[in-house]
């Protein structure tokens, strides 16, 4: 005997709920469509044109990309960016993990410790950059004043080409630890306590617990944090823009790809060329993210 399925008619209340839901999400969907997807495909088109500050862009094919791959300044900016990634990502992950483990434990003064660590997360990068630019000042900076008290020569933290990249990297690490620490702390809170109770019964010490229980169970969170940190460092701009002078020699040794994009787009008004820079940066980030996802599937422990 065949069962006849009848299509249920949608009730007026259900219809009104769906209409209300579409009305509420429509602004977000339109905003994402216009400012993300439309802008993304428009940027792809502009990368094949000679778009300047005014006028209609003319299609020039791969000329921007050909010029880009022979541009020495682009390779300098790329190498600087890779150095930022190599320095900042391990530093952020190590210190954020250490801080999260401390915050996960109960000890006296933990509230104060949490407040101090969380301050950079609620402070604008511009304010952080200006503060550290003043601290790094050759003549009036507190750091050099303290060094002078111990008869140590003044250091050109953001003026010496040999020091500028490390000085900016330190500020980036200091400012980003708190946000990544929160994510890692959330991962720690999600680890079942029964594993720690079992390890305590077995007589495992703190190092063994951390290596054999905490790290394996925290690995999904760590891979996510590493992926997001790499993307953020590849896009670093505001600290460089606010801390370094565009006319100083140190800018050559501290500029990132995004700063070079800004220079071409908004200073030289060569926006077609800048669009090509942004597309190359997008391709680099996408490739690295895909590799990280593949590694995550291979090494992350979900059990």
Secondary structure, DSSP 8 states (H G I E B T S, - for coil): -----------HHHHHHHHHHHHHHHHHHHHHIIIIIIHHHHHHHHTTB---SSS---B-TTHHHHHHTT-HHHHHHHHHHHHHHHHHHHHHHHHHHHHHHHHHS--TTHHHHHHHHHGGGGS-HHHHHHHHHHHT-TTT-HHHHHHHHTT-----TTTSTTTHHHHHHHHHHHHHHHHHHHHHHHHHHTS-HHHHHHHHHHT--HHHHIIIIIHHHHHHHHHHHHHHHHHHHHT--HHHHHHS-TTSTHHHHH--HHHHHHIIIIIS--HHHHHHHHHHHHHHHHHHHHHHHHHHHHH----
